[in-house]
Amino acid sequence: MAFGAPLSSTDTMPIVSPGFTGRRQSPDVQLPPGQYLAEDFPVLTAGPTPRVTTDRWQFTINTEAGQRYDWSWQQLIELPAEKITTDIHCVTKWSKLGTRWKGVSLDVLLEDVETAADFALVQSYGGYTTNLPLEDLIDGQAWIAYRYDGDELTPEHGGPARLLVPHLYFWKSAKWVRGIQLLLEDEPGFWESAGYHDYGDPWREQRYQGD
Amino acid sequence: MSDDHVDGNALAGDLREIFAVDLTVATGQCSGCGYRGSVATLRVYQNAPGIVARCPHCEEVVLRLVRGRDRAWLDLRGTVSLEIPLPSP
């Protein structure tokens, strides 16, 4: 398991308890380089917040061969879900520890998808995109999350559903996710084509191109 | 070097002149819908990893500006052109 990787509900308790209310940053808290601990949950957005109702919501995986796989909201929430407790790291330098989510693993959604792709371009309602290697979406590393901290995911935080891929900077965890285009070649997304790092590993501080 | 073009260093004077002016009074054209208006009329989203300016008419992205430690990236693919007022000679 990668350093800083999320703990699923089947794992042991995290070393750092999110309920600890003592000193702001105990010596046990290890953050990626250049990050500070946020107590709140900042809302970042590159545009107007899409308001997508669940009756209109649809999630689509398109393969490089043109095959299409769709899920309605009802189909999504009927799939086996996981509870995830994980630290998240935003490229604007805040980190938040022990965030609690519920969602469907991409392993479940990709299970029957036939593909030879190495790359994925994640697409959101509102036009946002972000790219990552397909291997970073599998093996228990990524989810379509639809609950946060015990409640429905609000539109401000990407509801009704967002991608959650916490081992990379949080701009990769696309809000208002609507689909994934599988690709044979890497295609940079919204921020990756405007100076941000193609991969975005917070532990290697891959913020900008060339980092 | 062939004689039909020169390298980018020849742009230095013109670009310095253009980017030294207040670009918010420039008139931009959105590549999404063709809307023309001053840069000052754009809708700017700043609570983000970079600055995103959107067309007030169609909400498409017309400008993105990302600032790194020692660099900036200016993405204008959503802009057809910028018309920049300059002082008369």
Interface residues (C-beta under 8 A of the other chain):
Chain A: P42 V43 L44 T45 A46 G47 P48 V91 T92 G127 W171 W191 S193 A194 G195 Y196 R207 Y208 Q209
Chain B: Y45 N47 A48 P49 G50 V52 R54 E59 E60 V61 R64 V66 G68 R69 R71 A72 W73 D75
